Amino acid sequence: FLYYKRIAILGAGAMGTLLGACLAKEGKPVDLIDSNREHVEALNARGATVQGTVDFNVPVHALTPGEMDGAYDLVFLLVKQTRNKKAFEQLKPHLHKKSMVCTLQNGIPEYAVASEFGKKRTLGCAVTWAATFLCPGTVESTARREKWSSIIGSLNGRVTEQIKEVQRILSIMCPTEFMDNLMGIRWSKLLINCSFSGMSAVLGCTFGEILEN
């Protein structure tokens, strides 16, 4: 990889830990950054444990935001959007002029990210894989492995060599496609979540089970 040698995941909760574990398992070093110190300590002591639709354990390097040092070339953003303001403040000192921030958050987070770091340094990513936090150091993969995929895009719909490299990095984990209509994908996913998430929570079942009935 030419552009992104130093990579971080900011917000290494359930989804961030799953992504980091999958990248580490395939030999791509990445820092897992999270404010939950107990989780960080467990990751460093015992590695990241993934259970559920995939099962494995892999050594990872984890740290809290206050322990970040130097600048990252690429940051995958996975904090809750309600924590964006604080996360942006923590991240700013650890980016350089060519750093890329790729948000995998739910909703339509790209505009907030771009307002802080610039449109040219902002990427969005919608995913079909999912995870649940079980306990410090352990997460559960809740989507079947063959269904995993990611779609990335830029706000202007253009693809560059740097964006292609982010695509290749995410492809280490699962098939990843670039689409020039990122907002179309984002709004589609938001509408699906609005339609099914409430019923899923109330009924205690999956989206698939809702569709089957």
N, CA, C and O of each residue as an XYZ file, in Angstrom:
852
protein
N       0.838     -1.189      0.000
C       0.000      0.000      0.000
C       0.883      1.253      0.000
O       1.788      1.379      0.824
N       0.614      2.177     -0.928
C       1.473      3.338     -1.116
C       1.114      4.500     -0.198
O       2.004      5.202      0.282
N      -0.156      4.709      0.048
C      -0.602      5.933      0.701
C      -0.878      5.783      2.191
O      -0.662      6.722      2.958
N      -1.349      4.617      2.605
C      -1.865      4.476      3.959
C      -1.125      3.386      4.723
O      -1.555      2.233      4.771
N      -0.006      3.776      5.317
C       0.807      2.825      6.060
C       0.449      2.816      7.546
O       0.617      1.800      8.220
N      -0.039      3.932      8.048
C      -0.416      4.018      9.465
C      -1.930      4.238      9.544
O      -2.449      5.279      9.142
N      -2.619      3.224     10.075
C      -4.081      3.199     10.048
C      -4.630      3.064     11.462
O      -4.057      2.367     12.299
N      -5.752      3.742     11.720
C      -6.410      3.637     13.021
C      -7.904      3.434     12.825
O      -8.475      3.832     11.809
N      -8.524      2.807     13.814
C      -9.975      2.732     13.920
C     -10.347      3.496     15.172
O     -10.033      3.062     16.280
N     -11.017      4.638     15.011
C     -11.429      5.440     16.155
C     -12.871      5.084     16.495
O     -13.796      5.375     15.736
N     -13.042      4.450     17.650
C     -14.339      3.917     18.044
C     -14.336      2.408     17.885
O     -15.113      1.851     17.109
N     -13.454      1.751     18.628
C     -13.309      0.291     18.510
C     -14.267     -0.410     19.457
O     -13.851     -1.144     20.354
N     -15.570     -0.171     19.242
C     -16.593     -0.912     19.966
C     -16.844     -2.226     19.249
O     -15.898     -2.896     18.832
N     -18.100     -2.600     19.101
C     -18.415     -3.879     18.453
C     -17.975     -3.891     16.998
O     -17.217     -4.769     16.586
N     -18.445     -2.916     16.211
C     -18.130     -2.876     14.778
C     -16.646     -2.589     14.549
O     -16.006     -3.222     13.710
N     -16.111     -1.636     15.300
C     -14.707     -1.294     15.123
C     -13.770     -2.434     15.479
O     -12.749     -2.633     14.822
N     -14.116     -3.183     16.518
C     -13.296     -4.332     16.911
C     -13.366     -5.423     15.852
O     -12.353     -6.050     15.542
N     -14.547     -5.656     15.295
C     -14.670     -6.665     14.246
C     -13.832     -6.284     13.034
O     -13.114     -7.124     12.492
N     -13.914     -5.026     12.601
C     -13.108     -4.581     11.471
C     -11.622     -4.707     11.777
O     -10.861     -5.236     10.967
N     -11.208     -4.223     12.945
C      -9.796     -4.291     13.298
C      -9.284     -5.711     13.406
O      -8.165     -6.008     12.988
N     -10.104     -6.594     13.970
C      -9.703     -7.992     14.110
C      -9.533     -8.648     12.740
O      -8.592     -9.411     12.522
N     -10.442     -8.349     11.830
C     -10.361     -8.948     10.488
C      -9.135     -8.442      9.734
O      -8.474     -9.218      9.043
N      -8.825     -7.162      9.857
C      -7.635     -6.625      9.198
C      -6.371     -7.211      9.814
O      -5.447     -7.594      9.097
N      -6.330     -7.282     11.148
C      -5.154     -7.831     11.835
C      -4.963     -9.298     11.491
O      -3.832     -9.758     11.334
N      -6.057    -10.033     11.373
C      -5.988    -11.456     11.058
C      -5.329    -11.699      9.702
O      -4.673    -12.719      9.490
N      -5.514    -10.749      8.791
C      -4.928    -10.875      7.453
C      -3.605    -10.132      7.325
O      -3.104     -9.924      6.220
N      -3.042     -9.733      8.470
C      -1.698     -9.163      8.480
C      -1.617     -7.670      8.242
O      -0.528     -7.153      7.995
N      -2.754     -6.945      8.308
C      -2.722     -5.491      8.118
C      -2.725     -4.811      9.480
O      -3.748     -4.835     10.164
N      -1.609     -4.204      9.899
C      -1.549     -3.589     11.224
C      -2.461     -2.372     11.318
O      -2.524     -1.560     10.395
N      -3.161     -2.251     12.430
C      -4.089     -1.144     12.641
C      -4.212     -0.897     14.140
O      -4.224     -1.843     14.928
N      -4.302      0.368     14.535
C      -4.510      0.718     15.939
C      -6.001      0.776     16.225
O      -6.747      1.438     15.503
N      -6.443      0.085     17.279
C      -7.834      0.124     17.714
C      -7.934      1.118     18.868
O      -7.352      0.898     19.930
N      -8.670      2.209     18.663
C      -8.729      3.288     19.640
C     -10.142      3.377     20.208
O     -11.114      3.495     19.462
N     -10.249      3.321     21.533
C     -11.558      3.382     22.169
C     -11.435      3.996     23.559
O     -10.404      3.856     24.216
N     -12.491      4.677     24.006
C     -12.466      5.336     25.312
C     -12.745      4.379     26.469
O     -12.563      4.737     27.633
N     -13.189      3.159     26.147
C     -13.453      2.142     27.176
C     -12.127      1.479     27.565
O     -11.657      0.560     26.895
N     -11.540      1.961     28.654
C     -10.205      1.479     29.037
C     -10.196     -0.018     29.340
O      -9.234     -0.712     29.014
N     -11.255     -0.512     29.957
C     -11.319     -1.945     30.272
C     -11.285     -2.775     28.991
O     -10.639     -3.822     28.940
N     -11.975     -2.307     27.971
C     -11.980     -2.996     26.675
C     -10.595     -2.940     26.033
O     -10.106     -3.936     25.499
N      -9.969     -1.762     26.092
C      -8.625     -1.598     25.530
C      -7.634     -2.526     26.219
O      -6.824     -3.173     25.556
N      -7.695     -2.594     27.535
C      -6.771     -3.452     28.283
C      -6.993     -4.924     27.949
O      -6.032     -5.686     27.840
N      -8.255     -5.330     27.787
C      -8.558     -6.719     27.441
C      -8.052     -7.052     26.045
O      -7.526     -8.142     25.819
N      -8.207     -6.120     25.104
C      -7.720     -6.346     23.736
C      -6.207     -6.538     23.722
O      -5.693     -7.422     23.035
N      -5.500     -5.711     24.479
C      -4.040     -5.829     24.511
C      -3.581     -7.086     25.243
O      -2.575     -7.691     24.873
N      -4.314     -7.475     26.274
C      -3.900     -8.623     27.086
C      -4.232     -9.958     26.423
O      -3.437    -10.896     26.472
N      -5.413    -10.039     25.801
C      -5.890    -11.330     25.283
C      -6.178    -11.334     23.795
O      -6.566    -12.363     23.242
N      -5.995    -10.200     23.140
C      -6.320    -10.126     21.722
C      -7.812     -9.882     21.527
O      -8.587     -9.878     22.483
N      -8.194     -9.682     20.278
C      -9.608     -9.493     19.944
C     -10.241    -10.852     19.685
O      -9.767    -11.623     18.851
N     -11.313    -11.134     20.407
C     -12.041    -12.395     20.238
C     -13.354    -12.118     19.514
O     -14.149    -11.280     19.938
N     -13.562    -12.833     18.421
C     -14.795    -12.700     17.641
C     -15.546    -14.016     17.716
O     -14.986    -15.077     17.443
N     -16.814    -13.941     18.086
C     -17.677    -15.123     18.149
C     -18.883    -14.908     17.248
O     -19.091    -13.817     16.717
N     -19.674    -15.964     17.082
C     -20.893    -15.822     16.292
C     -20.774    -16.463     14.935
O     -20.431    -17.640     14.826
N     -21.058    -15.691     13.886
C     -21.019    -16.257     12.530
C     -19.593    -16.522     12.066
O     -19.386    -17.263     11.105
N     -18.617    -15.935     12.727
C     -17.204    -16.300     12.554
C     -16.600    -16.387     13.950
O     -17.035    -15.687     14.864
N     -15.597    -17.248     14.112
C     -14.982    -17.445     15.423
C     -13.470    -17.449     15.284
O     -12.901    -18.311     14.615
N     -12.818    -16.475     15.923
C     -11.358    -16.465     15.935
C     -10.871    -15.471     16.986
O     -11.631    -14.639     17.481
N      -9.603    -15.578     17.307
C      -8.938    -14.646     18.212
C      -7.641    -14.213     17.549
O      -6.934    -15.032     16.963
N      -7.328    -12.926     17.642
C      -6.120    -12.422     16.990
C      -5.506    -11.318     17.853
O      -6.239    -10.495     18.402
N      -4.184    -11.281     17.984
C      -3.549    -10.187     18.727
C      -3.780     -8.851     18.022
O      -3.704     -8.773     16.796
N      -4.059     -7.808     18.792
C      -4.252     -6.467     18.239
C      -3.556     -5.450     19.121
O      -3.185     -5.736     20.260
N      -3.386     -4.252     18.569
C      -2.820     -3.140     19.352
C      -3.932     -2.142     19.607
O      -4.483     -1.568     18.668
N      -4.268     -1.930     20.884
C      -5.364     -1.040     21.257
C      -4.863      0.061     22.180
O      -3.881     -0.123     22.900
N      -5.538      1.205     22.160
C      -5.171      2.323     23.008
C      -6.372      3.246     23.194
O      -7.337      3.187     22.433
N      -6.302      4.087     24.201
C      -7.341      5.075     24.430
C      -7.013      6.335     23.626
O      -5.866      6.507     23.212
N      -7.993      7.226     23.392
C      -7.706      8.445     22.622
C      -6.559      9.260     23.195
O      -5.781      9.849     22.445
N      -6.449      9.301     24.501
C      -5.380     10.068     25.125
C      -3.995      9.483     24.903
O      -2.989     10.149     25.150
N      -3.940      8.249     24.440
C      -2.657      7.577     24.201
C      -2.222      7.653     22.744
O      -1.169      7.125     22.387
N      -3.014      8.301     21.901
C      -2.625      8.447     20.494
C      -1.334      9.246     20.387
O      -1.096     10.179     21.155
N      -0.506      8.862     19.422
C       0.775      9.529     19.235
C       1.079      9.626     17.747
O       0.860      8.669     17.004
N       1.578     10.769     17.312
C       1.909     10.933     15.909
C       0.666     11.091     15.042
O      -0.438     11.296     15.547
N       0.863     10.994     13.725
C      -0.231     11.204     12.771
C      -0.566      9.918     12.037
O       0.308      9.096     11.762
N      -1.846      9.757     11.723
C      -2.330      8.599     10.974
C      -2.598      8.993      9.523
O      -3.028     10.110      9.235
N      -2.335      8.058      8.626
C      -2.605      8.287      7.206
C      -4.076      8.055      6.873
O      -4.641      8.720      6.004
N      -4.693      7.092      7.583
C      -6.085      6.732      7.330
C      -6.758      6.400      8.654
O      -6.220      5.644      9.463
N      -7.937      6.971      8.869
C      -8.703      6.691     10.079
C     -10.102      6.241      9.682
O     -10.804      6.930      8.941
N     -10.495      5.076     10.184
C     -11.867      4.613     10.037
C     -12.633      5.084     11.272
O     -12.276      4.746     12.400
N     -13.687      5.868     11.046
C     -14.434      6.484     12.140
C     -15.672      5.655     12.469
O     -16.544      5.453     11.624
N     -15.734      5.173     13.726
C     -16.840      4.314     14.136
C     -17.409      4.681     15.502
O     -18.087      3.865     16.126
N     -17.144      5.897     15.974
C     -17.779      6.329     17.219
C     -19.254      6.622     16.939
O     -19.643      6.832     15.791
N     -20.068      6.637     17.995
C     -21.456      7.068     17.843
C     -21.459      8.535     17.413
O     -20.621      9.314     17.868
N     -22.399      8.916     16.536
C     -22.414     10.296     16.060
C     -22.615     11.312     17.187
O     -22.212     12.469     17.065
N     -23.233     10.880     18.269
C     -23.416     11.778     19.406
C     -22.082     12.146     20.052
O     -22.009     13.103     20.823
N     -21.022     11.388     19.741
C     -19.687     11.657     20.293
C     -18.760     12.296     19.267
O     -17.560     12.426     19.512
N     -19.307     12.700     18.115
C     -18.466     13.233     17.045
C     -17.659     14.454     17.462
O     -16.467     14.537     17.167
N     -18.293     15.399     18.142
C     -17.600     16.645     18.479
C     -16.328     16.361     19.270
O     -15.265     16.897     18.959
N     -16.440     15.522     20.286
C     -15.267     15.194     21.103
C     -14.264     14.378     20.298
O     -13.056     14.594     20.401
N     -14.767     13.437     19.491
C     -13.876     12.594     18.685
C     -13.093     13.430     17.679
O     -11.907     13.185     17.456
N     -13.747     14.412     17.072
C     -13.065     15.280     16.106
C     -11.936     16.051     16.788
O     -10.843     16.184     16.236
N     -12.209     16.555     17.988
C     -11.182     17.299     18.729
C      -9.991     16.404     19.053
O      -8.843     16.841     18.979
N     -10.267     15.149     19.414
C      -9.194     14.209     19.746
C      -8.391     13.819     18.512
O      -7.188     13.571     18.591
N      -9.074     13.768     17.372
C      -8.434     13.265     16.154
C      -7.597     14.319     15.438
O      -6.557     13.997     14.865
N      -8.030     15.548     15.464
C      -7.383     16.607     14.680
C      -5.863     16.669     14.835
O      -5.164     16.790     13.829
N      -5.322     16.591     16.061
C      -3.869     16.684     16.192
C      -3.116     15.491     15.605
O      -1.889     15.515     15.507
N      -3.841     14.462     15.221
C      -3.183     13.235     14.768
C      -3.457     12.941     13.285
O      -3.426     11.796     12.835
N      -3.725     14.022     12.553
C      -3.879     13.928     11.099
C      -2.878     14.854     10.430
O      -2.497     15.881     10.990
N      -2.455     14.483      9.223
C      -1.625     15.388      8.430
C      -2.435     15.845      7.212
O      -3.598     15.466      7.071
N      -1.845     16.641      6.346
C      -2.584     17.270      5.250
C      -3.190     16.270      4.274
O      -4.183     16.579      3.615
N      -2.615     15.084      4.169
C      -3.108     14.101      3.215
C      -3.838     12.939      3.886
O      -4.180     11.954      3.232
N      -4.074     13.056      5.181
C      -4.803     11.994      5.882
C      -6.230     11.888      5.347
O      -6.840     12.885      4.962
N      -6.749     10.655      5.332
C      -8.126     10.405      4.903
C      -8.926      9.912      6.107
O      -8.443      9.101      6.896
N     -10.166     10.415      6.237
C     -11.080      9.955      7.274
C     -12.253      9.276      6.585
O     -12.970      9.900      5.803
N     -12.446      7.994      6.878
C     -13.520      7.209      6.274
C     -14.525      6.856      7.365
O     -14.214      6.086      8.274
N     -15.725      7.415      7.277
C     -16.734      7.159      8.293
C     -17.593      5.957      7.930
O     -18.131      5.864      6.827
N     -17.710      5.037      8.890
C     -18.580      3.874      8.754
C     -19.785      3.991      9.686
O     -20.455      3.000      9.978
N     -20.047      5.204     10.145
C     -21.152      5.430     11.062
C     -22.496      5.282     10.350
O     -22.583      5.409      9.128
N     -23.533      5.013     11.126
C     -24.876      4.958     10.571
C     -25.388      6.367     10.288
O     -24.836      7.352     10.777
N     -26.444      6.444      9.496
C     -27.044      7.730      9.179
C     -26.353      8.407      8.011
O     -25.893      7.747      7.079
N     -26.282      9.742      8.067
C     -25.665     10.534      7.001
C     -24.542     11.357      7.631
O     -24.690     12.569      7.783
N     -23.425     10.729      8.000
C     -22.399     11.418      8.792
C     -21.369     12.199      7.969
O     -20.586     12.971      8.523
N     -21.373     11.998      6.646
C     -20.282     12.536      5.830
C     -20.164     14.054      5.888
O     -19.055     14.588      5.879
N     -21.302     14.759      5.947
C     -21.240     16.221      5.937
C     -20.601     16.767      7.204
O     -19.866     17.754      7.157
N     -20.879     16.131      8.335
C     -20.256     16.568      9.587
C     -18.752     16.324      9.550
O     -17.969     17.166      9.990
N     -18.354     15.169      9.021
C     -16.927     14.852      8.911
C     -16.233     15.829      7.968
O     -15.149     16.332      8.264
N     -16.875     16.091      6.827
C     -16.286     16.999      5.833
C     -16.164     18.420      6.363
O     -15.229     19.136      6.006
N     -17.106     18.838      7.216
C     -17.040     20.198      7.755
C     -15.831     20.384      8.657
O     -15.345     21.501      8.830
N     -15.344     19.288      9.233
C     -14.170     19.356     10.106
C     -12.862     19.102      9.369
O     -11.852     19.749      9.646
N     -12.881     18.164      8.435
C     -11.626     17.712      7.826
C     -11.528     18.004      6.328
O     -10.482     17.771      5.721
N     -12.602     18.509      5.730
C     -12.592     18.833      4.308
C     -13.167     17.721      3.451
O     -12.983     16.540      3.744
N     -13.871     18.110      2.378
C     -14.511     17.118      1.514
C     -13.504     16.173      0.860
O     -13.781     14.983      0.702
N     -12.340     16.695      0.481
C     -11.352     15.869     -0.214
C     -10.764     14.801      0.699
O     -10.235     13.798      0.218
N     -10.850     15.005      2.006
C     -10.286     14.035      2.949
C     -11.368     13.163      3.584
O     -11.094     12.427      4.532
N     -12.601     13.243      3.063
C     -13.719     12.519      3.658
C     -14.231     11.426      2.727
O     -14.496     11.668      1.549
N     -14.365     10.230      3.273
C     -15.004      9.122      2.572
C     -16.121      8.574      3.443
O     -16.062      8.661      4.669
N     -17.145      8.006      2.804
C     -18.209      7.337      3.533
C     -18.243      5.873      3.170
O     -17.836      5.481      2.077
N     -18.730      5.067      4.095
C     -18.792      3.626      3.839
C     -20.040      3.052      4.498
O     -20.262      3.235      5.694
N     -20.846      2.360      3.711
C     -22.020      1.643      4.215
C     -21.701      0.152      4.176
O     -21.120     -0.334      3.206
N     -22.078     -0.575      5.227
C     -21.687     -1.982      5.334
C     -22.904     -2.867      5.594
O     -23.937     -2.413      6.088
N     -22.748     -4.146      5.245
C     -23.797     -5.131      5.535
C     -23.408     -6.037      6.693
O     -24.245     -6.794      7.184
N     -22.146     -5.978      7.145
C     -21.740     -6.788      8.290
C     -22.140     -6.065      9.584
O     -22.298     -4.845      9.605
N     -22.294     -6.829     10.637
C     -22.781     -6.259     11.888
C     -22.159     -6.988     13.068
O     -21.684     -8.117     12.937
N     -22.167     -6.329     14.226
C     -21.554     -6.928     15.413
C     -22.225     -6.404     16.667
O     -22.833     -5.334     16.671
N     -22.099     -7.189     17.738
C     -22.623     -6.844     19.057
C     -21.502     -6.970     20.079
O     -20.716     -7.916     20.032
N     -21.432     -6.024     20.994
C     -20.423     -6.062     22.054
C     -20.864     -7.054     23.127
O     -21.965     -6.939     23.665
N     -20.010     -8.027     23.439
C     -20.347     -9.030     24.459
C     -19.729     -8.695     25.808
O     -20.420     -8.657     26.826
N     -18.437     -8.456     25.806
C     -17.719     -8.102     27.029
C     -16.371     -7.547     26.612
O     -16.000     -7.694     25.448
N     -15.614     -6.913     27.509
C     -14.324     -6.354     27.114
C     -13.448     -7.379     26.382
O     -13.156     -8.457     26.899
N     -13.042     -7.009     25.167
C     -12.183     -7.865     24.364
C     -12.918     -8.835     23.463
O     -12.290     -9.500     22.639
N     -14.248     -8.935     23.595
C     -15.013     -9.935     22.849
C     -16.241     -9.319     22.200
O     -17.014     -8.618     22.852
N     -16.415     -9.587     20.902
C     -17.595     -9.129     20.174
C     -18.208    -10.308     19.429
O     -17.555    -11.324     19.193
N     -19.474    -10.148     19.067
C     -20.173    -11.192     18.321
C     -20.476    -10.703     16.910
O     -21.065     -9.638     16.731
N     -20.075    -11.478     15.916
C     -20.453    -11.209     14.527
C     -21.858    -11.747     14.307
O     -22.118    -12.925     14.551
N     -22.776    -10.882     13.841
C     -24.182    -11.271     13.761
C     -24.706    -11.438     12.337
O     -25.876    -11.772     12.150
N     -23.870    -11.213     11.340
C     -24.274    -11.409      9.945
C     -23.463    -12.549      9.349
O     -22.275    -12.688      9.643
N     -24.095    -13.363      8.517
C     -23.392    -14.489      7.901
C     -22.221    -13.993      7.066
O     -22.336    -12.993      6.357
N     -21.094    -14.695      7.152
C     -19.859    -14.253      6.505
C     -20.034    -14.027      5.010
O     -19.462    -13.086      4.460
N     -20.805    -14.864      4.351
C     -20.972    -14.736      2.908
C     -21.800    -13.510      2.518
O     -21.848    -13.135      1.346
N     -22.456    -12.885      3.511
C     -23.268    -11.699      3.245
C     -22.503    -10.398      3.487
O     -23.028     -9.318      3.215
N     -21.274    -10.484      3.992
C     -20.523     -9.280      4.288
C     -20.169     -8.522      3.013
O     -19.748     -9.122      2.024
N     -20.339     -7.211      3.038
C     -19.885     -6.360      1.935
C     -19.803     -4.927      2.432
O     -20.394     -4.573      3.453
N     -19.066     -4.112      1.699
C     -18.950     -2.689      2.027
C     -19.059     -1.880      0.740
O     -18.631     -2.325     -0.325
N     -19.633     -0.699      0.851
C     -19.723      0.219     -0.280
C     -19.138      1.543      0.157
O     -19.596      2.132      1.136
N     -18.113      2.026     -0.569
C     -17.510      3.305     -0.215
C     -17.775      4.309     -1.322
O     -18.071      3.947     -2.460
N     -17.660      5.585     -0.958
C     -17.847      6.643     -1.934
C     -17.369      7.969     -1.377
O     -17.157      8.115     -0.173
N     -17.204      8.927     -2.263
C     -16.808     10.276     -1.881
C     -17.992     11.209     -2.082
O     -18.947     10.869     -2.782
N     -17.931     12.371     -1.476
C     -19.044     13.309     -1.578
C     -19.213     13.851     -2.996
O     -20.327     14.185     -3.401
N     -18.125     13.941     -3.750
C     -18.244     14.441     -5.125
C     -18.401     13.322     -6.154
O     -18.506     13.587     -7.352
N     -18.417     12.070     -5.685
C     -18.618     10.943     -6.593
C     -17.402     10.541     -7.392
O     -17.484      9.642     -8.229
N     -16.280     11.184     -7.153
C     -15.075     10.885     -7.925
C     -14.234      9.821     -7.217
O     -14.262      9.691     -5.993
N     -13.493      9.071     -8.020
C     -12.599      8.059     -7.478
C     -11.161      8.432     -7.827
O     -10.865      8.796     -8.965
N     -10.277      8.339     -6.844
C      -8.865      8.633     -7.031
C      -8.054      7.397     -6.666
O      -8.605      6.407     -6.187
N      -6.758      7.455     -6.890
C      -5.896      6.335     -6.528
C      -5.892      6.119     -5.011
O      -5.811      4.987     -4.533
N      -5.981      7.219     -4.271
C      -6.029      7.092     -2.812
C      -7.307      6.391     -2.363
O      -7.282      5.559     -1.455
N      -8.422      6.733     -3.005
C      -9.692      6.085     -2.661
C      -9.655      4.614     -3.042
O     -10.171      3.769     -2.310
N      -9.051      4.302     -4.177
C      -8.926      2.902     -4.582
C      -8.129      2.108     -3.557
O      -8.389      0.925     -3.336
N      -7.156      2.766     -2.932
C      -6.362      2.065     -1.922
C      -7.192      1.794     -0.670
O      -7.062      0.731     -0.063
N      -8.047      2.748     -0.274
C      -8.950      2.502      0.854
C      -9.867      1.328      0.518
O     -10.141      0.487      1.374
N     -10.336      1.273     -0.711
C     -11.178      0.161     -1.162
C     -10.434     -1.162     -1.028
O     -11.008     -2.159     -0.589
N      -9.158     -1.174     -1.406
C      -8.369     -2.412     -1.311
C      -8.165     -2.815      0.147
O      -8.161     -4.004      0.466
N      -7.997     -1.840      1.028
C      -7.823     -2.148      2.452
C      -9.089     -2.771      3.020
O      -9.022     -3.783      3.717
N     -10.234     -2.181      2.730
C     -11.494     -2.747      3.209
C     -11.785     -4.101      2.580
O     -12.456     -4.943      3.177
N     -11.276     -4.303      1.370
C     -11.480     -5.585      0.687
C     -10.723     -6.721      1.355
O     -11.001     -7.891      1.092
N      -9.767     -6.389      2.216
C      -9.094     -7.415      3.009
C     -10.118     -8.122      3.888
O     -10.021     -9.326      4.127
N     -11.105     -7.357      4.370
C     -12.134     -7.909      5.233
C     -13.266     -8.557      4.445
O     -13.693     -9.667      4.762
N     -13.754     -7.856      3.410
C     -14.905     -8.358      2.659
C     -14.978     -7.636      1.312
O     -14.329     -6.605      1.134
N     -15.753     -8.158      0.365
C     -15.898     -7.472     -0.920
C     -16.330     -6.025     -0.731
O     -17.297     -5.745     -0.023
N     -15.608     -5.108     -1.370
C     -15.868     -3.678     -1.217
C     -15.980     -3.030     -2.584
O     -15.118     -3.208     -3.445
N     -17.054     -2.277     -2.773
C     -17.354     -1.653     -4.054
C     -17.345     -0.139     -3.901
O     -17.777      0.392     -2.877
N     -16.847      0.557     -4.927
C     -16.952      2.015     -4.956
C     -18.187      2.398     -5.756
O     -18.422      1.868     -6.842
N     -18.981      3.327     -5.213
C     -20.147      3.817     -5.934
C     -20.119      5.339     -5.970
O     -19.777      5.989     -4.983
N     -20.485      5.901     -7.123
C     -20.449      7.359     -7.260
C     -21.685      8.032     -6.680
O     -21.754      9.260     -6.631
N     -22.666      7.239     -6.239
C     -23.877      7.797     -5.640
C     -23.935      7.408     -4.158
O     -24.841      6.696     -3.725
N     -22.964      7.882     -3.403
C     -22.874      7.516     -1.990
C     -24.128      7.926     -1.224
O     -24.625      7.157     -0.400
N     -24.644      9.120     -1.482
C     -25.811      9.589     -0.739
C     -27.044      8.736     -1.021
O     -27.885      8.547     -0.143
N     -27.151      8.224     -2.238
C     -28.259      7.329     -2.552
C     -28.212      6.075     -1.703
O     -29.238      5.608     -1.210
N     -27.004      5.527     -1.534
C     -26.819      4.339     -0.695
C     -27.110      4.677      0.764
O     -27.775      3.914      1.465
N     -26.611      5.816      1.213
C     -26.815      6.218      2.604
C     -28.304      6.382      2.923
O     -28.777      5.868      3.937
N     -29.035      7.083      2.080
C     -30.452      7.308      2.337
C     -31.245      6.008      2.236
O     -32.198      5.805      2.988
N     -30.861      5.132      1.318
C     -31.545      3.839      1.200
C     -31.397      3.034      2.484
O     -32.361      2.455      2.985
N     -30.164      3.006      3.012
C     -29.934      2.255      4.246
C     -30.685      2.886      5.416
O     -31.221      2.178      6.268
N     -30.721      4.215      5.454
C     -31.432      4.896      6.529
C     -32.930      4.569      6.482
O     -33.552      4.348      7.521
N     -33.499      4.540      5.288
C     -34.920      4.217      5.147
C     -35.200      2.775      5.568
O     -36.220      2.490      6.196
N     -34.284      1.870      5.217
C     -34.446      0.469      5.621
C     -34.403      0.355      7.148
O     -35.227     -0.328      7.756
N     -33.432      1.032      7.749
C     -33.326      0.986      9.216
C     -34.563      1.580      9.878
O     -35.045      1.047     10.878
N     -35.080      2.676      9.333
C     -36.290      3.282      9.900
C     -37.481      2.332      9.796
O     -38.330      2.286     10.686
N     -37.531      1.580      8.707
C     -38.663      0.677      8.477
C     -38.604     -0.568      9.350
O     -39.638     -1.046      9.815
N     -37.402     -1.101      9.578
C     -37.293     -2.413     10.207
C     -36.726     -2.421     11.627
O     -37.034     -3.327     12.400
N     -35.912     -1.441     11.983
C     -35.227     -1.517     13.275
C     -36.203     -1.509     14.451
O     -36.032     -2.266     15.406
N     -37.219     -0.661     14.381
C     -38.194     -0.605     15.463
C     -38.918     -1.920     15.654
O     -39.047     -2.411     16.775
N     -39.398     -2.499     14.537
C     -40.078     -3.792     14.617
C     -39.142     -4.879     15.105
O     -39.540     -5.742     15.888
N     -37.893     -4.841     14.644
C     -36.918     -5.840     15.059
C     -36.696     -5.796     16.562
O     -36.616     -6.835     17.216
N     -36.596     -4.574     17.113
C     -36.380     -4.423     18.548
C     -37.593     -4.874     19.352
O     -37.456     -5.576     20.353
N     -38.786     -4.465     18.907
C     -40.009     -4.789     19.653
C     -40.319     -6.281     19.595
O     -40.730     -6.881     20.588
N     -40.116     -6.873     18.416
C     -40.470     -8.277     18.233
C     -39.341     -9.243     18.591
O     -39.558    -10.449     18.700
N     -38.151     -8.710     18.771
C     -37.023     -9.566     19.124
C     -36.627    -10.516     18.009
O     -36.312    -11.679     18.263
N     -36.640    -10.028     16.777
C     -36.298    -10.893     15.640
C     -35.442    -10.122     14.639
O     -35.243     -8.914     14.767
N     -34.940    -10.847     13.639
C     -34.073    -10.246     12.641
C     -34.888     -9.599     11.531
O     -36.092     -9.827     11.409
N     -34.204     -8.778     10.716
C     -34.862     -8.193      9.552
C     -35.391     -9.288      8.635
O     -36.496     -9.188      8.102
N     -34.588    -10.335      8.458
C     -34.989    -11.442      7.588
C     -36.270    -12.114      8.064
O     -37.129    -12.472      7.257
N     -36.395    -12.284      9.374
C     -37.602    -12.916      9.933
C     -38.831    -12.029      9.718
O     -39.935    -12.530      9.506
N     -38.632    -10.712      9.775
C     -39.737     -9.797      9.496
C     -40.185     -9.930      8.039
O     -41.380     -9.993      7.749
N     -39.222     -9.973      7.143
C     -39.531    -10.073      5.708
C     -40.225    -11.392      5.371
O     -41.056    -11.446      4.465
N     -39.884    -12.453      6.103
C     -40.484    -13.769      5.825
C     -41.926    -13.861      6.277
O     -42.654    -14.743      5.823
N     -42.363    -12.961      7.172
C     -43.712    -13.015      7.718
C     -44.528    -11.843      7.132
O     -45.706    -11.689      7.456
